[in-house]
Amino acid sequence: MPYARPDAVPERPTIIRARPIVTLGGAALAGLAGYVNAVVLGYFHVPVSHMTGAVSRLGTDLATRQHQDLVVTLGIVAGFLGGAVLSGAVIGATQLRPGRRYGAVLVLEAVLLVAATLLLLDGRSSGVPLAAMACGLQNAMASSYFGLVIRTTHVTGIVTDLGVILGHWLRYRRVARWKLLLLSSILLSFFLGALAGTIAATKIGMRALLLAAAACAIGGTAYGVWAHGQPRAVRARAERAERMRALSDADSPGRSRSSGPPARRGG
């Protein structure tokens, strides 16, 4: 988030050079999520790309005893959570880094969207939780990049962070332009994706989800080919660094608990 100090995250040159790619990738994923959410909203009037509305709908369905809708809405929340769990298991990290298994996650998302499409075309509401799982899978792909929390399936935090950045500009007259561009791109792309999804759903119905599945499959395959083409030495260094960070994170709580006040010298 923009609240972090600028020096809170080390400025690695390779990661800085990746900023345009991160911006384009984040915008593309946000557009995809807005598209999927808009298409599924045409079938069941509860969002699948973010859980605030779904959890609120849970309370409404429970209070009004809409048991059939309650089951579907509960499936949305469980599906989104399950997708995030699966993404965490596949990628195994929260910080955005080149070379991680994002391609595999995108291919899994494509499979889920195809399955959701087939179920929805058959009139089965169980396809809605699968679409939510696909969104949860995507949303958990990366959590942070240079102090920013990156979420691509909902824009509440994006709008909040944009407001904070603009507030900092009003007070300090300076702003990280790349952060402003990244967040604005995600917000605009989500809107355009929702617009495209609504138009596609009115034209071809739930088959519109197949277009999103195709985009995920193509993007995931392309990323996998790129990552596999990286020099073996570069991949090995990245894997070693990742293992060291994981060991450091695992050891940190133990060190903090075992550390106590410095012993006094005898005198």
C-alpha positions as CSV (number, residue, x, y, z in Angstrom):
1,M,0.0,0.0,0.0
2,P,1.1,3.6,-0.4
3,Y,1.4,4.1,3.3
4,A,4.8,2.3,3.3
5,R,7.9,4.5,3.3
6,P,9.6,4.7,-0.1
7,D,12.7,3.0,1.4
8,A,10.7,0.2,3.0
9,V,11.3,-2.1,0.0
10,P,14.8,-2.4,-1.6
11,E,14.9,-1.0,-5.1
12,R,16.4,-3.9,-7.1
13,P,17.2,-2.9,-10.6
14,T,15.7,-6.0,-12.2
15,I,12.4,-5.5,-10.5
16,I,12.4,-1.8,-11.3
17,R,12.8,-2.6,-15.0
18,A,9.8,-4.9,-14.7
19,R,7.5,-2.1,-13.8
20,P,6.0,-1.7,-17.3
21,I,5.4,-5.4,-17.5
22,V,3.8,-5.4,-14.1
23,T,1.5,-2.5,-15.1
24,L,0.4,-4.2,-18.3
25,G,0.0,-7.6,-16.6
26,G,-2.0,-6.1,-13.7
27,A,-4.2,-4.2,-16.1
28,A,-4.9,-7.3,-18.2
29,L,-5.8,-9.4,-15.2
30,A,-8.1,-6.7,-13.8
31,G,-9.8,-6.4,-17.1
32,L,-10.3,-10.2,-17.1
33,A,-11.8,-10.1,-13.6
34,G,-14.1,-7.3,-14.5
35,Y,-15.2,-9.2,-17.6
36,V,-15.9,-12.5,-15.7
37,N,-17.7,-10.7,-12.9
38,A,-20.0,-8.9,-15.3
39,V,-20.8,-12.1,-17.2
40,V,-21.7,-14.1,-14.1
41,L,-23.8,-11.2,-12.7
42,G,-26.1,-11.7,-15.7
43,Y,-26.8,-15.2,-14.3
44,F,-26.7,-14.7,-10.5
45,H,-26.9,-11.2,-9.1
46,V,-24.0,-11.6,-6.6
47,P,-20.4,-10.7,-7.5
48,V,-17.9,-13.5,-7.8
49,S,-14.7,-11.4,-8.1
50,H,-14.9,-9.8,-4.6
51,M,-16.5,-11.1,-1.4
52,T,-17.9,-7.9,0.3
53,G,-21.2,-8.1,-1.6
54,A,-21.3,-11.9,-1.3
55,V,-20.9,-11.9,2.5
56,S,-23.6,-9.2,2.7
57,R,-25.8,-11.3,0.5
58,L,-25.3,-14.2,2.9
59,G,-26.7,-12.2,5.8
60,T,-29.7,-11.1,3.6
61,D,-30.5,-14.6,2.4
62,L,-30.2,-16.0,5.9
63,A,-32.5,-13.3,7.3
64,T,-35.1,-13.7,4.5
65,R,-34.8,-17.5,4.5
66,Q,-33.8,-17.7,0.8
67,H,-32.3,-21.1,1.3
68,Q,-31.6,-21.8,-2.4
69,D,-29.8,-18.5,-2.9
70,L,-28.0,-19.0,0.4
71,V,-26.4,-22.2,-0.8
72,V,-25.1,-20.6,-4.0
73,T,-23.9,-17.5,-2.2
74,L,-22.1,-19.7,0.4
75,G,-20.6,-21.6,-2.5
76,I,-19.2,-18.3,-3.9
77,V,-17.4,-17.4,-0.7
78,A,-16.1,-21.0,-0.3
79,G,-15.0,-21.1,-4.0
80,F,-13.1,-17.8,-3.8
81,L,-11.4,-19.0,-0.6
82,G,-10.5,-22.3,-2.2
83,G,-9.1,-20.6,-5.2
84,A,-6.9,-18.5,-3.0
85,V,-5.7,-21.6,-1.1
86,L,-4.9,-23.3,-4.4
87,S,-3.0,-20.3,-5.7
88,G,-1.0,-20.0,-2.5
89,A,-0.1,-23.7,-2.7
90,V,1.0,-23.5,-6.4
91,I,3.0,-20.2,-6.2
92,G,4.1,-20.4,-2.6
93,A,4.9,-16.7,-2.1
94,T,3.2,-13.4,-1.9
95,Q,5.7,-10.9,-3.4
96,L,5.6,-10.5,-7.1
97,R,8.7,-11.9,-8.7
98,P,9.5,-12.9,-12.3
99,G,9.8,-16.7,-12.9
100,R,7.2,-17.9,-10.4
101,R,4.5,-20.3,-11.6
102,Y,2.0,-17.7,-12.6
103,G,1.5,-19.5,-15.9
104,A,0.3,-22.6,-14.2
105,V,-2.2,-20.6,-12.2
106,L,-3.6,-18.9,-15.3
107,V,-4.0,-22.3,-17.0
108,L,-5.8,-23.6,-13.9
109,E,-8.0,-20.5,-14.1
110,A,-8.9,-21.3,-17.7
111,V,-9.9,-24.8,-16.8
112,L,-12.2,-23.6,-14.0
113,L,-13.8,-21.0,-16.3
114,V,-14.5,-23.7,-18.9
115,A,-16.0,-26.0,-16.3
116,A,-18.1,-23.1,-15.0
117,T,-19.3,-22.3,-18.5
118,L,-20.4,-25.9,-19.2
119,L,-22.3,-26.0,-15.9
120,L,-24.0,-22.7,-16.4
121,L,-25.0,-23.5,-20.0
122,D,-26.6,-26.7,-18.5
123,G,-28.6,-24.5,-16.1
124,R,-26.6,-25.6,-13.0
125,S,-25.9,-22.9,-10.5
126,S,-22.9,-24.8,-9.3
127,G,-21.0,-23.1,-12.1
128,V,-21.1,-19.8,-10.2
129,P,-18.8,-21.0,-7.3
130,L,-16.4,-22.3,-9.9
131,A,-16.2,-18.9,-11.5
132,A,-15.6,-17.5,-8.0
133,M,-12.8,-20.0,-7.5
134,A,-11.2,-18.8,-10.7
135,C,-11.3,-15.2,-9.4
136,G,-9.9,-16.3,-6.0
137,L,-7.1,-18.1,-7.8
138,Q,-6.2,-15.1,-9.8
139,N,-6.5,-12.6,-7.0
140,A,-4.0,-14.5,-4.8
141,M,-1.4,-14.7,-7.5
142,A,0.6,-11.7,-6.1
143,S,0.0,-9.6,-3.0
144,S,2.7,-7.0,-3.0
145,Y,5.0,-5.1,-5.3
146,F,7.3,-2.4,-4.0
147,G,5.0,-1.6,-1.0
148,L,1.8,-1.7,-3.0
149,V,-0.9,-4.3,-2.3
150,I,-1.9,-5.6,-5.7
151,R,-5.4,-7.1,-6.1
152,T,-6.7,-7.6,-9.6
153,T,-10.3,-8.9,-9.0
154,H,-11.7,-5.9,-7.0
155,V,-11.0,-2.2,-6.9
156,T,-12.0,-1.1,-3.4
157,G,-8.4,-1.1,-2.2
158,I,-7.3,0.4,-5.5
159,V,-9.5,3.4,-5.1
160,T,-8.4,3.7,-1.5
161,D,-4.7,3.7,-2.4
162,L,-5.3,6.2,-5.2
163,G,-7.0,8.5,-2.7
164,V,-4.1,8.1,-0.2
165,I,-1.5,8.9,-3.0
166,L,-3.5,12.0,-4.0
167,G,-3.8,13.0,-0.4
168,H,0.0,12.7,0.0
169,W,0.4,14.8,-3.1
170,L,-1.8,17.5,-1.7
171,R,0.2,17.6,1.5
172,Y,3.8,17.0,0.3
173,R,3.5,17.9,-3.4
174,R,5.2,14.8,-4.5
175,V,4.0,11.4,-5.7
176,A,5.4,8.2,-7.1
177,R,4.1,8.4,-10.6
178,W,4.6,4.8,-11.4
179,K,2.3,3.8,-8.5
180,L,-0.3,6.2,-9.7
181,L,-0.1,4.8,-13.2
182,L,-0.3,1.2,-12.0
183,L,-3.3,1.7,-9.8
184,S,-5.1,3.9,-12.4
185,S,-4.5,1.2,-15.1
186,I,-6.0,-1.5,-12.9
187,L,-9.1,0.6,-12.1
188,L,-9.7,1.6,-15.7
189,S,-9.1,-1.9,-17.0
190,F,-11.6,-3.4,-14.5
191,F,-14.2,-1.0,-15.7
192,L,-13.5,-1.7,-19.4
193,G,-13.6,-5.4,-18.7
194,A,-17.0,-5.1,-17.0
195,L,-18.2,-3.1,-19.9
196,A,-17.0,-5.7,-22.4
197,G,-18.4,-8.6,-20.3
198,T,-21.8,-7.1,-20.2
199,I,-21.9,-6.6,-24.0
200,A,-20.6,-10.1,-24.6
201,A,-23.1,-11.7,-22.2
202,T,-26.0,-9.9,-24.0
203,K,-24.7,-11.3,-27.3
204,I,-23.7,-14.9,-26.5
205,G,-24.8,-15.5,-22.9
206,M,-22.7,-17.6,-20.7
207,R,-20.5,-18.7,-23.6
208,A,-18.8,-15.3,-23.1
209,L,-16.8,-17.0,-20.3
210,L,-15.1,-19.1,-22.9
211,L,-13.4,-16.0,-24.2
212,A,-12.0,-15.3,-20.8
213,A,-10.9,-18.9,-20.5
214,A,-9.1,-18.6,-23.8
215,A,-7.3,-15.5,-22.7
216,C,-6.1,-17.2,-19.5
217,A,-4.9,-20.2,-21.4
218,I,-3.0,-18.1,-24.0
219,G,-1.5,-15.8,-21.3
220,G,-0.5,-18.7,-19.1
221,T,1.1,-20.7,-21.9
222,A,3.0,-17.6,-23.1
223,Y,4.3,-16.9,-19.7
224,G,5.3,-20.5,-19.2
225,V,7.3,-20.5,-22.5
226,W,9.0,-17.2,-21.5
227,A,9.9,-18.5,-18.0
228,H,11.2,-21.8,-19.4
229,G,13.3,-19.9,-21.9
230,Q,15.2,-17.9,-19.2
231,P,18.8,-19.0,-18.7
232,R,19.2,-21.9,-16.3
233,A,21.6,-20.0,-14.1
234,V,19.1,-17.1,-13.7
235,R,16.3,-19.6,-12.7
236,A,18.7,-21.3,-10.2
237,R,19.7,-18.1,-8.6
238,A,16.0,-17.0,-8.3
239,E,15.1,-20.4,-6.7
240,R,18.0,-20.2,-4.2
241,A,17.0,-16.7,-3.2
242,E,13.4,-17.8,-2.8
243,R,14.4,-20.7,-0.5
244,M,16.6,-18.3,1.5
245,R,13.7,-15.9,2.0
246,A,11.4,-18.7,3.0
247,L,13.9,-20.0,5.6
248,S,14.4,-16.5,6.9
249,D,10.7,-15.9,7.2
250,A,10.2,-19.3,9.0
251,D,13.0,-18.6,11.4
252,S,12.1,-15.0,12.3
253,P,9.3,-15.7,14.8
254,G,11.4,-18.2,16.7
255,R,14.3,-15.7,16.9
256,S,11.9,-13.0,18.1
257,R,10.5,-15.2,20.8
258,S,13.8,-16.5,22.0
259,S,15.5,-13.2,22.2
260,G,15.3,-11.5,25.5
261,P,16.9,-8.5,27.2
262,P,20.7,-8.5,27.0
263,A,22.4,-10.2,29.9
264,R,24.1,-8.0,32.4
265,R,27.8,-8.2,32.8
266,G,29.0,-9.3,36.2
267,G,30.7,-6.5,38.0
